[in-house]
Amino acid sequence: MRDLEAIGSLPPVQAESLRRGEEARLHKKKERQKIQEFSDSDDTFYYIAGYTSDGAAYGVTWEEMGLEPYSSDDED
């Protein structure tokens, strides 16, 4: 990206926007990895925090995370 900016193919404003987007993607990826190291997940829940006494899971859904179930990092 810096090469494109250096030769004038990428305007500075667009380059900064792309940089911010990449930083956000990497931050999201790190957060996802942190949660997944210590959690369980399924087709509904990105992070299963626990289970009710009746056995129903509760936690953070994939939709709340803005992700598709089991999406790869390349799809963000």
C-alpha distances in whole Angstrom, upper triangle without the diagonal:
4,5,5,6,9,10,11,10,8,11,10,12,10,7,10,11,8,8,12,12,11,13,16,16,16,19,20,20,22,25,25,26,28,30,30,31,35,35,37,35,37,36,36,35,32,34,38,39,43,46,49,52,52,49,47,43,41,38,35,34,31,31,31,28,26,26,28,30,29,25,23,19,18,19,18
4,5,5,6,9,10,10,9,11,10,12,11,8,10,12,11,10,13,15,13,15,18,18,18,20,23,22,23,26,27,28,30,32,32,33,36,37,39,38,39,39,39,38,35,36,40,41,45,48,51,54,55,52,49,46,44,40,37,37,34,34,34,30,29,29,31,33,32,28,26,22,21,23,22
4,5,5,6,9,9,9,12,12,15,13,10,13,15,13,13,17,18,16,18,21,21,21,24,25,25,26,29,30,30,32,35,35,36,39,40,41,40,41,41,42,41,37,39,43,44,48,51,54,57,57,54,52,48,47,43,40,39,36,36,36,33,32,31,33,35,34,30,27,24,22,24,24
4,5,5,6,5,5,9,10,13,11,9,12,14,12,13,16,17,16,18,21,20,21,24,25,25,27,30,30,31,33,35,35,37,40,40,42,40,41,40,41,40,37,39,43,44,48,51,53,57,57,54,51,48,46,43,39,38,35,35,35,32,30,30,32,34,33,30,27,24,22,23,23
4,6,5,6,5,6,7,10,9,7,10,12,11,11,15,16,16,17,20,21,21,23,25,26,27,29,31,31,33,35,36,37,40,41,42,41,42,41,42,41,37,39,43,44,48,51,53,57,57,54,52,48,46,43,39,39,36,35,35,32,31,31,33,36,34,31,29,25,23,25,23
4,5,8,8,9,9,13,13,10,13,16,15,14,18,19,18,20,23,23,24,26,28,28,29,32,33,34,35,38,38,39,42,43,45,44,45,44,45,44,40,42,46,47,51,54,56,60,60,57,55,51,49,46,42,42,39,39,39,36,34,34,36,39,37,34,31,28,26,28,27
4,6,8,10,11,14,14,12,15,18,16,17,20,21,21,23,25,26,26,29,30,30,32,35,35,36,38,40,41,42,45,46,47,45,47,46,46,45,42,44,48,49,53,56,59,62,62,59,57,53,51,48,44,44,41,40,40,37,35,36,37,40,39,35,32,29,27,29,28
4,5,6,9,12,11,10,14,16,15,16,19,20,20,22,25,25,26,28,30,30,32,34,35,36,38,40,41,42,45,46,47,45,46,45,45,45,42,44,47,49,52,55,58,61,62,59,56,52,50,47,43,43,40,39,39,36,34,35,36,39,38,35,32,29,27,28,27
4,7,9,12,10,10,13,15,14,15,18,19,19,21,23,23,24,27,28,29,31,33,33,34,37,39,39,40,43,44,45,43,44,42,43,42,39,42,45,47,51,53,56,59,59,56,54,50,48,45,41,40,37,37,37,34,32,32,34,37,36,32,30,27,24,26,25
4,6,8,7,6,10,11,10,12,15,15,16,18,20,20,22,24,25,26,28,30,31,32,34,36,36,38,41,41,42,40,41,40,40,39,36,39,42,44,47,50,53,56,56,54,51,47,45,42,38,37,34,34,34,31,29,29,31,34,33,30,28,25,23,23,22
4,6,5,6,9,10,11,12,14,15,17,18,20,21,23,24,26,27,29,30,32,33,35,36,37,39,42,42,43,41,42,41,41,40,37,40,43,44,48,51,53,57,57,54,51,48,46,42,39,38,35,34,34,32,29,30,32,36,35,31,30,27,25,25,24
4,5,5,6,9,10,10,12,14,15,16,18,20,21,22,24,26,27,29,30,31,33,35,36,37,40,40,42,40,42,41,41,40,36,38,42,43,47,49,52,56,56,53,50,47,45,41,37,37,34,34,33,31,29,30,32,35,35,31,30,26,25,26,23
4,5,5,6,9,10,11,12,14,15,17,18,20,21,23,24,26,27,29,30,32,33,35,36,39,39,40,39,40,39,38,37,34,36,40,41,45,47,49,53,54,51,48,45,42,39,35,35,32,31,30,28,26,28,30,33,33,30,28,25,24,24,22
4,5,5,6,9,10,11,12,14,15,16,18,20,21,22,24,26,27,29,30,32,33,35,37,37,38,37,38,36,36,35,32,34,38,39,43,46,48,52,52,49,46,43,41,37,33,33,30,29,29,26,24,25,27,31,30,27,26,22,21,21,19
4,5,5,6,9,10,11,12,14,15,16,18,20,21,23,24,26,27,29,30,31,33,36,36,37,36,37,36,36,35,32,34,38,39,42,45,48,51,52,49,46,43,40,37,33,33,30,29,29,26,25,25,28,31,30,26,25,21,20,21,19
4,5,5,6,9,10,10,12,14,15,16,18,20,21,23,24,26,27,29,30,32,34,35,36,35,36,36,35,34,31,32,36,37,41,43,46,50,50,47,45,41,39,35,32,31,29,28,27,25,23,25,27,30,30,26,25,21,21,21,18
4,5,5,6,9,10,11,12,14,15,17,18,20,21,23,24,26,27,29,30,33,33,34,33,34,33,32,31,28,30,34,35,38,41,43,47,47,45,42,39,36,33,29,29,26,25,24,22,20,22,24,27,27,24,23,19,19,19,16
4,5,5,6,9,10,10,12,14,15,16,18,20,21,22,24,26,27,29,31,31,33,31,32,31,31,30,27,29,33,34,38,40,43,46,47,44,41,38,35,32,28,28,25,24,24,21,20,20,23,26,25,21,20,17,15,16,14
4,5,5,6,9,10,11,12,14,15,17,18,20,21,23,25,26,27,30,30,32,31,32,32,32,30,27,28,32,33,37,40,42,46,46,44,41,38,35,32,28,28,25,25,25,22,20,21,24,26,25,22,20,17,16,17,15
4,5,5,6,9,10,10,12,14,15,17,18,20,21,23,24,26,28,29,30,29,31,30,30,28,25,26,30,31,34,37,40,43,44,41,39,35,33,29,26,26,23,23,22,19,18,19,22,25,24,21,20,17,17,17,14
4,5,5,6,9,10,11,12,14,15,16,18,20,21,22,24,27,27,28,26,28,27,27,25,22,24,28,29,33,35,38,42,42,39,36,33,31,27,24,23,20,20,19,17,15,16,19,22,21,18,17,14,13,14,10
4,5,5,6,9,10,10,12,14,15,16,18,20,21,22,25,26,27,26,27,27,27,25,22,24,27,29,32,35,38,42,42,39,36,33,31,27,24,24,21,21,21,17,16,16,19,21,20,17,15,12,12,13,10
4,5,5,6,9,10,11,12,14,15,17,19,20,21,24,24,26,25,27,27,27,25,22,23,27,27,31,34,37,40,41,38,36,32,30,26,23,23,21,21,20,17,17,17,20,22,21,19,17,13,14,15,12
4,5,5,6,9,10,11,12,14,15,17,18,20,22,22,24,23,25,25,24,22,19,20,24,25,28,31,34,37,38,35,33,29,27,23,20,20,18,18,17,13,13,14,17,20,19,17,16,12,14,14,10
4,5,5,6,9,10,10,12,14,15,16,18,21,21,22,21,22,22,22,20,17,19,23,24,27,30,33,37,37,34,31,28,26,22,19,19,16,17,16,13,12,12,15,17,16,13,12,9,10,10,7
4,5,5,6,9,10,10,12,14,15,17,19,20,22,21,23,23,23,21,18,19,23,24,27,30,33,37,37,34,32,28,27,23,20,20,18,19,18,14,15,14,17,18,17,15,13,9,11,13,10
4,5,5,6,9,10,11,13,14,16,18,18,21,20,23,23,23,20,17,17,21,21,25,28,31,35,35,33,30,27,24,21,18,19,17,18,16,13,14,14,17,19,18,16,15,12,14,15,12
4,5,5,6,9,10,11,12,14,16,16,18,17,19,19,19,17,13,14,18,19,23,26,28,32,33,30,27,24,21,18,15,15,13,14,13,9,10,11,14,15,14,13,12,10,12,12,9
4,5,5,6,9,10,10,12,15,15,17,16,18,19,19,17,13,14,18,19,23,26,29,32,33,30,27,24,22,19,16,16,14,16,15,11,12,11,14,14,13,11,10,7,10,11,9
4,5,5,6,9,10,11,13,14,17,17,20,21,21,18,14,14,18,19,22,25,29,32,33,30,28,24,22,19,16,18,16,18,17,13,15,14,17,17,15,14,13,10,14,15,13
4,5,5,6,9,10,12,12,15,15,18,19,18,15,12,12,15,15,19,22,25,29,30,27,25,21,19,15,13,15,14,15,14,10,13,13,16,16,15,14,14,12,15,16,13
4,5,5,6,9,10,10,12,12,14,16,15,13,9,9,13,14,18,21,24,27,28,25,23,19,17,14,12,12,11,13,12,9,11,10,13,12,11,11,11,10,13,14,12
4,5,5,6,9,10,12,12,15,17,18,15,11,11,14,15,19,22,25,28,29,26,24,20,19,16,14,15,14,17,16,13,15,13,15,14,12,13,12,10,14,15,14
4,6,5,7,9,12,13,17,19,19,15,12,11,13,14,17,20,24,27,28,25,24,20,18,15,14,16,15,18,17,14,16,16,18,17,15,16,15,14,18,19,17
4,5,6,6,9,10,13,16,15,12,9,7,10,10,13,17,20,23,24,21,20,16,15,11,10,12,12,15,14,11,15,14,16,14,13,15,15,15,18,19,17
4,5,5,7,8,11,14,14,11,8,7,10,11,14,17,21,23,24,21,20,16,15,13,12,13,12,16,15,13,15,14,15,13,11,13,13,13,17,17,17
4,6,9,11,14,17,18,15,12,10,12,13,15,18,22,25,26,22,22,18,18,15,15,16,16,19,19,16,19,17,18,16,14,16,16,16,19,20,19
4,7,10,14,17,17,14,12,9,10,10,12,15,19,21,23,19,19,16,15,13,13,16,16,20,18,16,20,18,20,17,16,18,18,19,22,23,22
4,7,10,14,14,10,9,6,6,7,9,12,16,19,20,16,16,12,12,10,11,13,13,17,16,15,18,16,17,15,14,16,17,18,22,22,21
4,7,11,11,8,8,6,5,8,9,11,15,17,18,14,13,10,11,10,11,12,12,16,16,15,18,16,16,13,12,15,17,18,22,21,21
4,7,8,5,5,5,6,9,11,12,15,18,18,15,13,10,10,9,9,9,9,13,13,13,15,13,12,9,9,12,15,16,20,19,19
4,5,5,7,8,8,12,12,13,16,19,18,14,12,10,11,11,11,9,9,12,14,14,15,13,11,8,9,12,15,17,20,19,19
4,6,8,10,11,14,15,15,18,21,19,16,14,11,12,12,12,9,8,11,13,13,14,11,9,6,8,11,14,17,19,17,18
4,7,9,9,13,13,14,16,19,17,15,12,9,10,10,9,6,6,8,10,11,12,11,10,7,10,13,16,18,21,18,18
4,5,6,9,11,12,14,18,17,14,11,8,8,6,6,4,6,9,9,10,12,11,10,8,10,13,16,17,20,18,18
4,7,10,12,14,17,20,20,17,15,11,10,8,6,5,5,8,9,7,10,9,9,7,8,10,13,14,17,16,15
4,6,9,12,15,18,19,16,13,10,8,6,5,7,8,11,10,10,13,12,13,11,11,14,16,17,20,19,18
4,6,8,11,14,15,12,10,6,6,5,7,8,11,13,13,13,16,15,16,13,14,17,19,20,23,22,21
4,7,10,13,15,12,11,8,6,5,8,10,13,16,14,14,18,18,19,17,17,20,22,23,26,25,24
4,7,10,11,9,8,6,6,7,10,13,16,18,17,17,21,20,21,18,19,22,24,26,29,28,27
4,7,8,5,5,4,6,9,12,14,17,19,18,20,23,22,22,20,21,24,26,28,31,30,29
4,5,5,5,6,7,11,14,16,19,21,20,22,25,25,25,22,24,27,30,31,34,33,32
4,5,8,10,11,15,18,20,23,25,24,25,28,28,28,25,27,30,33,34,38,36,35
4,6,9,11,15,18,19,22,24,24,25,28,27,27,24,26,29,32,34,37,35,35
4,6,9,13,16,17,20,22,22,23,26,25,24,21,23,26,29,31,34,32,32
4,7,10,13,14,17,18,18,20,22,22,21,19,20,24,27,29,31,30,29
4,7,10,11,13,15,15,17,19,19,18,16,17,21,23,25,28,26,26
4,7,9,12,14,13,14,17,17,18,16,18,20,23,24,27,26,25
4,6,10,12,10,11,14,15,16,14,16,18,21,21,25,23,22
4,7,8,6,7,11,11,13,12,14,15,18,18,21,20,18
4,5,5,7,9,9,10,9,12,13,16,17,20,18,17
4,5,5,6,5,6,6,9,10,13,14,16,14,13
4,5,5,6,7,8,12,12,15,16,18,15,13
4,5,8,10,11,14,14,17,17,19,17,15
4,5,9,10,12,11,14,13,16,14,11
4,7,10,12,10,13,13,14,12,9
4,6,8,7,9,10,12,9,8
4,6,5,9,11,12,9,9
4,6,9,12,14,11,12
4,6,9,12,10,12
4,7,8,7,8
4,5,6,8
4,5,6
4,6
4
